[in-house]
Amino acid sequence: MSGNSSLPIDVTRITRRADFLRANQGRKQVTTGVILRVIPSPSPSMTACRVGFTVSKTCGNAVTRNRIKRRLRALVGELWPHHARAGFDYVLIGRAGAEKIIYEKLRQELVMALRRLYG
């Protein structure tokens, strides 16, 4: 599934608003806990990908939004080095209720979303 399955890829963060907006033009996969968007990076690297996280205020107060972002960051740290593809930008948008979903179920949904995007 990975573009380079023998070596893990480096994961860097997307921080600029323009990059988040550009990701809206890419492909999308929706699960119960997260919306995953992917688009080729404007400056592709053969050894790295970029990831951004966002959770809107409709998901809850600051404590809830931060809990969702922490869970998403943990999943990316676990899955992306071996399941993501280098040269792409990924944006994970947390959905309402994602903080209540069992971590393992959230992990399985994210792996399936990545498979569907590449399939």
QUIURJO-V680145 format. One record per pair of residues at least 24 apart in sequence whose C-alpha atoms are under 10 Angstrom apart, sorted by sequence separation. I is the first residue (numbers start at 0). J is the second residue. D is the distance in Angstrom with one decimal. If there is no record, write none. Layout:
# QUIURJO-V680145
I & J & D
I & J & D
This chain:
# QUIURJO-V680145
68 & 92 & 8.9
50 & 75 & 8.3
67 & 92 & 9.6
68 & 93 & 7.1
67 & 93 & 6.4
71 & 97 & 9.3
67 & 94 & 8.3
70 & 97 & 8.7
71 & 98 & 9.7
83 & 110 & 9.5
67 & 95 & 8.9
70 & 98 & 7.7
74 & 102 & 8.7
78 & 106 & 8.3
82 & 110 & 7.7
22 & 51 & 9.6
50 & 79 & 9.2
64 & 93 & 8.1
67 & 96 & 8.7
68 & 97 & 9.5
69 & 98 & 9.5
73 & 102 & 9.9
74 & 103 & 9.6
77 & 106 & 9.2
84 & 113 & 9.6
49 & 79 & 9.9
64 & 94 & 9.3
67 & 97 & 6.2
68 & 98 & 9.0
83 & 113 & 7.4
18 & 49 & 9.9
19 & 50 & 9.6
48 & 79 & 8.8
64 & 95 & 8.9
66 & 97 & 9.0
67 & 98 & 5.2
71 & 102 & 9.7
74 & 105 & 8.4
75 & 106 & 9.3
78 & 109 & 8.7
79 & 110 & 9.5
82 & 113 & 7.5
83 & 114 & 9.6
19 & 51 & 7.3
48 & 80 & 9.1
63 & 95 & 9.2
66 & 98 & 6.4
67 & 99 & 9.0
70 & 102 & 7.8
74 & 106 & 6.5
78 & 110 & 7.7
82 & 114 & 8.7
18 & 51 & 8.7
19 & 52 & 8.9
47 & 80 & 8.9
63 & 96 & 9.2
64 & 97 & 9.3
65 & 98 & 9.4
66 & 99 & 9.9
67 & 100 & 10.0
73 & 106 & 9.8
84 & 117 & 9.2
19 & 53 & 8.9
33 & 67 & 9.5
46 & 80 & 10.0
49 & 83 & 9.8
63 & 97 & 9.2
64 & 98 & 8.3
71 & 105 & 8.9
75 & 109 & 9.2
79 & 113 & 9.7
83 & 117 & 9.5
9 & 44 & 9.7
13 & 48 & 9.6
14 & 49 & 9.6
16 & 51 & 9.9
32 & 67 & 9.1
48 & 83 & 7.7
49 & 84 & 9.8
58 & 93 & 7.9
59 & 94 & 9.8
63 & 98 & 7.0
70 & 105 & 9.0
71 & 106 & 9.1
74 & 109 & 8.3
78 & 113 & 9.9
8 & 44 & 9.8
9 & 45 & 9.7
10 & 46 & 8.9
11 & 47 & 7.3
12 & 48 & 8.6
13 & 49 & 5.9
14 & 50 & 8.9
15 & 51 & 9.2
47 & 83 & 9.3
48 & 84 & 6.8
49 & 85 & 8.4
58 & 94 & 6.3
59 & 95 & 7.3
63 & 99 & 9.9
70 & 106 & 9.7
74 & 110 & 9.7
8 & 45 & 8.5
9 & 46 & 6.2
10 & 47 & 5.7
11 & 48 & 6.4
12 & 49 & 5.3
13 & 50 & 5.4
14 & 51 & 6.8
47 & 84 & 7.9
48 & 85 & 4.8
49 & 86 & 7.9
50 & 87 & 8.6
51 & 88 & 7.9
52 & 89 & 8.6
53 & 90 & 7.6
54 & 91 & 8.5
55 & 92 & 8.1
57 & 94 & 8.6
58 & 95 & 4.3
59 & 96 & 9.0
8 & 46 & 5.2
9 & 47 & 4.4
10 & 48 & 5.2
11 & 49 & 4.7
12 & 50 & 4.9
13 & 51 & 4.6
14 & 52 & 8.9
33 & 71 & 8.5
46 & 84 & 8.8
47 & 85 & 4.8
48 & 86 & 5.3
49 & 87 & 6.5
50 & 88 & 5.8
51 & 89 & 6.3
52 & 90 & 5.8
53 & 91 & 6.4
54 & 92 & 5.6
55 & 93 & 7.6
57 & 95 & 7.1
58 & 96 & 7.2
71 & 109 & 9.6
7 & 46 & 8.2
8 & 47 & 5.2
9 & 48 & 6.4
10 & 49 & 5.6
11 & 50 & 6.2
12 & 51 & 5.7
13 & 52 & 8.0
32 & 71 & 9.6
45 & 84 & 8.8
46 & 85 & 5.6
47 & 86 & 6.2
48 & 87 & 5.2
49 & 88 & 4.7
50 & 89 & 4.7
51 & 90 & 4.6
52 & 91 & 5.0
53 & 92 & 4.9
54 & 93 & 4.9
55 & 94 & 8.1
56 & 95 & 9.3
58 & 97 & 8.6
6 & 46 & 8.7
7 & 47 & 8.9
8 & 48 & 7.2
9 & 49 & 8.4
10 & 50 & 6.8
11 & 51 & 8.7
12 & 52 & 8.6
44 & 84 & 10.0
45 & 85 & 5.5
46 & 86 & 7.4
47 & 87 & 8.1
48 & 88 & 6.0
49 & 89 & 6.2
50 & 90 & 5.7
51 & 91 & 6.2
52 & 92 & 6.0
53 & 93 & 6.3
54 & 94 & 7.0
55 & 95 & 8.8
58 & 98 & 9.4
44 & 85 & 6.3
45 & 86 & 5.9
47 & 88 & 9.5
48 & 89 & 7.8
49 & 90 & 8.5
50 & 91 & 7.6
51 & 92 & 8.5
52 & 93 & 7.6
53 & 94 & 9.4
54 & 95 & 8.6
3 & 45 & 8.8
43 & 85 & 7.5
44 & 86 & 4.8
45 & 87 & 9.6
2 & 45 & 9.2
3 & 46 & 8.4
43 & 86 & 4.2
44 & 87 & 8.2
2 & 46 & 9.7
42 & 86 & 7.6
43 & 87 & 6.8
39 & 84 & 9.8
40 & 85 & 9.0
41 & 86 & 8.5
42 & 87 & 9.1
43 & 88 & 8.9
39 & 85 & 9.1
40 & 86 & 5.5
41 & 87 & 8.4
42 & 88 & 9.9
39 & 86 & 6.2
40 & 87 & 4.6
41 & 88 & 8.6
38 & 86 & 9.0
39 & 87 & 4.3
40 & 88 & 5.2
38 & 87 & 5.7
39 & 88 & 5.9
40 & 89 & 8.9
37 & 87 & 6.7
38 & 88 & 5.4
39 & 89 & 8.8
37 & 88 & 5.6
38 & 89 & 6.8
36 & 88 & 8.2
37 & 89 & 4.6
38 & 90 & 8.9
36 & 89 & 5.6
37 & 90 & 6.5
35 & 89 & 7.0
36 & 90 & 5.1
37 & 91 & 8.9
35 & 90 & 5.9
36 & 91 & 6.5
34 & 90 & 8.1
35 & 91 & 4.8
36 & 92 & 8.1
33 & 90 & 9.9
34 & 91 & 5.8
35 & 92 & 6.4
33 & 91 & 6.4
34 & 92 & 5.0
35 & 93 & 8.9
32 & 91 & 9.9
33 & 92 & 5.5
34 & 93 & 6.5
32 & 92 & 8.7
33 & 93 & 4.7
34 & 94 & 7.2
32 & 93 & 6.3
33 & 94 & 5.3
27 & 89 & 9.8
29 & 91 & 10.0
31 & 93 & 9.4
32 & 94 & 5.2
33 & 95 & 8.7
25 & 88 & 9.2
26 & 89 & 9.8
27 & 90 & 9.5
28 & 91 & 9.9
29 & 92 & 9.4
30 & 93 & 9.8
31 & 94 & 7.3
32 & 95 & 7.1
33 & 96 & 9.6
25 & 89 & 9.2
27 & 91 & 9.9
30 & 94 & 8.8
31 & 95 & 8.7
32 & 96 & 6.7
33 & 97 & 7.1
10 & 75 & 8.6
25 & 90 & 9.8
29 & 94 & 9.6
31 & 96 & 8.2
32 & 97 & 4.4
10 & 76 & 8.2
22 & 88 & 7.3
31 & 97 & 7.4
32 & 98 & 8.1
21 & 88 & 9.5
22 & 89 & 7.4
23 & 90 & 8.8
30 & 97 & 9.9
32 & 99 & 9.0
22 & 90 & 6.8
32 & 100 & 7.2
10 & 79 & 7.3
19 & 88 & 9.1
31 & 100 & 8.6
9 & 79 & 8.5
10 & 80 & 6.9
18 & 88 & 8.4
19 & 89 & 9.0
20 & 90 & 9.8
8 & 79 & 7.7
9 & 80 & 6.4
18 & 89 & 9.8
19 & 90 & 7.0
7 & 79 & 8.3
8 & 80 & 4.9
9 & 81 & 9.7
18 & 90 & 9.2
19 & 91 & 9.8
32 & 104 & 9.3
33 & 105 & 8.3
7 & 80 & 4.6
8 & 81 & 6.9
10 & 83 & 9.1
31 & 104 & 9.8
32 & 105 & 6.6
6 & 80 & 8.3
7 & 81 & 5.3
8 & 82 & 9.0
9 & 83 & 9.8
31 & 105 & 8.3
32 & 106 & 9.8
35 & 109 & 8.1
6 & 81 & 7.7
7 & 82 & 8.6
8 & 83 & 7.8
9 & 84 & 9.9
10 & 85 & 8.7
13 & 88 & 7.9
30 & 105 & 8.6
33 & 108 & 8.5
34 & 109 & 9.1
4 & 80 & 9.1
5 & 81 & 8.4
7 & 83 & 9.1
8 & 84 & 7.7
9 & 85 & 8.1
12 & 88 & 9.2
13 & 89 & 8.5
32 & 108 & 8.1
33 & 109 & 7.8
36 & 112 & 9.8
37 & 113 & 9.4
3 & 80 & 9.6
4 & 81 & 6.4
7 & 84 & 9.6
8 & 85 & 6.5
11 & 88 & 9.5
12 & 89 & 9.4
13 & 90 & 8.2
31 & 108 & 8.0
32 & 109 & 8.8
35 & 112 & 7.3
36 & 113 & 9.8
1 & 79 & 9.1
3 & 81 & 8.0
4 & 82 & 7.9
7 & 85 & 9.5
8 & 86 & 9.8
10 & 88 & 9.8
12 & 90 & 9.7
30 & 108 & 6.4
31 & 109 & 9.9
34 & 112 & 8.9
35 & 113 & 8.2
1 & 80 & 8.8
2 & 81 & 8.8
3 & 82 & 9.0
4 & 83 & 9.4
29 & 108 & 9.2
30 & 109 & 7.6
33 & 112 & 9.4
37 & 116 & 8.1
1 & 81 & 6.2
2 & 82 & 8.1
3 & 83 & 8.9
4 & 84 & 9.1
29 & 109 & 9.3
36 & 116 & 9.1
0 & 81 & 8.5
1 & 82 & 4.9
2 & 83 & 7.3
3 & 84 & 7.2
28 & 109 & 9.2
30 & 111 & 9.0
35 & 116 & 9.1
0 & 82 & 6.3
1 & 83 & 5.7
2 & 84 & 4.9
3 & 85 & 7.7
30 & 112 & 7.3
0 & 83 & 8.0
1 & 84 & 5.5
2 & 85 & 6.6
28 & 111 & 9.3
29 & 112 & 7.3
0 & 84 & 8.4
1 & 85 & 8.5
2 & 86 & 9.4
28 & 112 & 5.8
27 & 112 & 8.9
28 & 113 & 8.0
27 & 113 & 9.9
28 & 114 & 9.9
28 & 115 & 7.6
27 & 115 & 9.7
28 & 116 & 6.9
27 & 116 & 7.6
26 & 116 & 7.4
1 & 113 & 9.6
0 & 113 & 8.6
1 & 114 & 9.5
0 & 114 & 7.1
2 & 117 & 9.8
1 & 117 & 9.1
0 & 117 & 7.6
0 & 118 & 8.9
